[in-house]
Amino acid sequence: MNRSSYEISGKSVVKVIKRGCDVIGALVAIALVWPICLFAAIAIKLTSKGPIIFSQIRVGESSDDFVKLFNVYKFRSMVVDAELKSGAVWASKDDPRITPIGRFMRKTRIDELPQLINVLKGDMSLIGPRPERPVFYAKLEKNIPYFCQRTYGVKPGISGLAQVMNGYDESIEDARSKIGWDYAYSLSMSTPLAWLKLECSIIVKTLMVVFTGKGQ
């Protein structure tokens, strides 16, 4: 078996293991965080007008034949109709569209918890590249060589190597600086042991962000 075939075989094994870990991990996480979700839902409802859950189309896993689109779920962290006047723009660190409770949720990643449903549905993984919006995807692909390859055979994740190393994207330059981390994660999936080590490291770093509130 040549190196290329070995890597393909290794990645196939990792994808099977990863899917099992995603389902079990998502179910355990839901059982643990449902009180936090309840308090978040109540806080959103009491402090701002609009729905509790925010749904938005994102770009998912890609292959030679298709690029999957899906609806990602989040706790609403911005005011209703946040892009009515500005159009689609990246959120910035001190974005005035973010509600006070939304700012706290984004710093602790609580706003991401509804994505556990996306994981159970198979749209996302617990760990993977950030799921981008289609409106930004074409621009990013044009400005960043091989950008579309970051989700080739890899589902986007609630957290990921690029997210814990660089935080949220605010510009094309931010996305460009993170692309190497996404490639590194994809390469780690070539062998189960390398993937497992990196996966555990990302989970630990994600928990540190949650408990220290060092997100953006």
Summary of the structure (lengths in Angstrom):
residues: 216
radius of gyration: 17.3
end to end distance: 45.3
largest distance: 60.5
contacts: 642
relative contact order: 0.15
helix: 57%
strand: 13%
